[in-house]
Amino acid sequence: MADLRTEVWIAQLTKNFYPDSSFLKYTKDFSPLVDNHAINMVDVGIDPEVLIDNDVYPIGVTQREDTPIRIELRKFETENTLVRSPEVIEYSYDKLENVIMGHRNILRASTAEVAAYSYAPTNDSTFTPVIKTTGNTVNGRKRLSVEDILALKERYDTVDIPLEDRFLVLHPSHLSDLILFDVKAFKDIADIRNGLPQRFAGFNILQFSKPANYAYETMTKKSFGAMAVAGDTFCSFAFHREEVMRADGQVKMYQDRDNPKERATIVGFEKRFVAVPIRNKGLGAIVSALV
């Protein structure tokens, strides 16, 4: 064998890349639209108005202005792994899975962190509510309360975000806040049953540990990867399924077979991925208030 069977390794890496517990599984999949590491779309213009019991003619004509959009997929690369006897490993599911697992896990975590940052609204606006927690004080912050989730629901209701397919992705500390509030009601709220998350106040509830951070004084989202400073705080974020997208592109495997220095084969992976809001609507965040 001159080369490893890369299709075997890549298939194993991408298998079940979005488990039921991942919020990315519940977003719009634009992967079929990927062409040459990018997606070419159109931002459609405003919708026409509806006239009720109109008696004025002729009816006006409005030209819709569509704007082309090109979304480039980002490149995620893993560090290389030294593998001994790879040709034996690829014929054993357990051994292959053991090698692949680390690469899959770090790619899952990295793509999800980028997506969570992207889906969190930049600041409070009519269609992207950002609200503060109002619960009891603990460790310099106010806990998440049921009233906070209901407040977010009301903000969604006010701008007619569809009731179905609303998702709220809780920071683990916020989930703990709810469990402490009512163990019986909330201890299983982030569980997946029959392939679906549990619901509360109209939201499908999931959990993620690395959402975007906010500068509390201005209530604006921090830059991705920015160093944490005093006055920063975390959030739980919300989205509507029809308003956020993800796209998976090419997965490539690199290999340096029979490296003479290492007396082994070195492998690494590259994955193309992007996740962004579609119209910057139906996004939301509940930010931990600092005290």
N, C-alpha and C positions, 0 to 999 in steps of 0.2 A: 504494500500500500504506500503510494507516494504521498498521499494526503489523507487527512481525516475526513470522514463523511460529514461535512459541515451541515448538511440538511438535517442530520440526526441531532446534532448538538443544538442547532437553532430551533428546531421543533420542540426540543425539551425546554429550552430557555423560555419560549413564548407560551408554553402550555399553561392554561389557567392564569394568564398574566394579571387578569382583573378578577379576583375572587369576589364572592357575594358581599363580603364586608367592605370592599373598596368603593368609595363614592364615585370613582371614575366609571364603574360599571353602569351607573345610572345617568350617564350623559349621552348626548348625541354623538354617534360614531361617524366621523367624516373620512375615515380611512380610505373608502373606495374612491374618494376625490383626489387623493394624493397623486401628484405627477411630478417626477424629478425633484423630490424633497420639498414640495410646496403644494399649496391648495390655491386655486384661482376661483374667486367667488365674486358675487355682485352684491353690494349694499343697496337694496331696493329703496326707492324714494317713498314719499308719504302715500298712504292709502287714500282712495277717494272718499269724499264725504257722502253720507246718505241723506237724501231729501225725503221728508215725510209729508204726505199730503201737499206736495208742491203744486203751485198753480202759476209759476212764472217760467215762461219759455222764451227763447231756447235755453236749455240747460248748459251751464258753463263747461268748458273743457280745460282740464289741467294736465300739463305734460309732466309725466313722471321722470325724474332725473335719477338714473342708476349710476352708482360709483363702483368701478372695478376695485377689488381687493385681492392682494396676494399675501398669503400667510406662509411664511417659511417655517418648516419643521426644524426644531432644534436638535442638536447632536449630543447624545449621552454616551460616554465611553467608560468602560470599566477598566480598572487596573488589571494587569495580566496575572494569570495563575500558572504556576509551574505544575505540569502533569506528567507523571511517570506512567509508562505503559498505556497511553491513551487509546491505542487500537483495541486493547482488551476492555477498557472501561466503556467504550461506546457500544459494546455488545451486552453490557450488563446494566439494566435499568437502575438498580440501586447505586452502583458505583458512579454512573453517569449523573444521576440526580445529586449525588453528594458533591460532585465537582461544580455542577451548574447552579446549585442552590444559592451560593453566595452572590453570584453575578445577577441572578434573577431578583433576589431580595433587594440588592442595592439599587437596581434599575427601577424596581417597583417604588421604593421609597423616594428616589430622586424625582421621578416623573410625577408622583403624587404630590410631593412638596411644591414643585413648580406649578402644578395645576391648582392646588389649594390657594396659593398666592394669587394666581391669575383670577380665580373666581371671586375672591374677596373684593368688595367694592373699594374704590379709592377713597371716597368720603361719602357723607350722607347727602342724598338727593331724593327727589320724588320717587324715582324708580329703583333706587339702590339704598334702602334704609340702613343706617348704621346707628344702633342704639346702645345705651349703657346698661350694665347690670344694676339691679337695685336691691339685692338681697342683703342678708346679714353680713357683717364685716368679719373677715378672716385673713390673717397674714397680710394685711395692708391692702386688701381688695374687697369688693362687695361680691357676694356669691350670686350665681345665676338663679333666678326665681321663675316660677311658673308664670308670674305676671309679665316677665320679660319676653318669654316666648309668645304669650298672647299679644303683647304689644307689637312684636314683629309680625304676627299674623294679621293684626289690624292694618298695619302699614301695607302689607301685600294686598289685603282686601280692598283698601282704598283706591288702588290703581288697577284693580281688576286682574291681578295675576291669577291665572287659572288655578282652581282649587286642587285639581289632580296634579301629581308629579312635582309637588313641592318637597324639597329636601333640606334638612337641617343637620349639619355635620358638627357634632359637639366636640369641643376640647375635652380631654379626659377629666380635667378639674371641674368643668361645668357639669359633666355627667355625674361626678361625685356629689356636687352640690344638690342635684335633683334627687339622688338616692338618699342623701342625708335628710332632705326635706320630707320624703315619703318613700321608705324602703319598699313597701309593698307595691306601690304604684310604678316605681321607676327602676327597680333593680334589673329588669330584663329589657329595658327600653331600647338598647342598642343591639339586641340579639337579632339574628336573621332566622326567620322561620319560613319554611317552604320557599326559600329563595327570595324572600321579601323582607325588608326592614320593618320594624314596628312603627306605629304611627302615634303622634300626639299633637293635638291642636292643629290637625290638618297637615303636619309635616311628617315625612318619612325620616326617621331618626337613625343617623349613622355616627361614627366616631373617627376622629383623626387627631394625631398627637402633635402635628407640626403645621398649624394654620399660619396665616400671615400675622405679623405683629403690627400694632398701631402706636403712633405717638399720641399719648392720651391728651396732652394739652390742646392739640389741634384736631384730634379725632380723625387723623388721616393715616392711610396705610404707609408703612415703612417700605423702603426699597428692598427688593429681594436680596437676601444675604447680608443686609446691613447689620453692623455690630450692635448688640443690645446696649442701651444706655438707660440711665435712670429716667423714669417717666414713660418707658415703653410698657405695653401691656398686650395680652393675647386676646384672641377672639374665638367664638364659634361662628361658622359662616353658613349661609343658606343660598340656595339657587333653585330655579325652576328648570326641569329637565330639558325643555325646548329652547332654553336661552343660553346653554353652555355646550361647547363641543370639545371633542378630543380627536386626534388623528394619529394613528400609528403608521410609520413608514418602514423603510428598509431596516432589517436587522442583519448585521454583517459580523462574521467571525474572522478574527485574525489568528494565524498560527505560525509559529516558528518551530518546525518539526525537527527533532533530533538536534537540538542546540548543542554544539560541541562543548561549550563551557559548562553548561548545566547537566549535560548528559540526559536531557529530558525534552519534552515538547512544551512550549509556552503558548497559552491561548488567552484571548481577550475578545470582548464584544463591543459593538457599536450599535446603538438604536436611535432611530429618528422618531421624534414625538413632538406634538404641540397640543396645548389645551388653552382655550381662550373663551371669553364670553362672546356670544354672537351679536347681540344688540345692546349690551350694557343695560339690560333690564332684568328684573326678577332676581337680582343679586341682593344679598343682605348680610349683615354681621351684627352679632351681639358682643360688644367689647367689655371686658372686665374693667369696671370702674375702680380707680385707685383712691385710697383714702389716706 
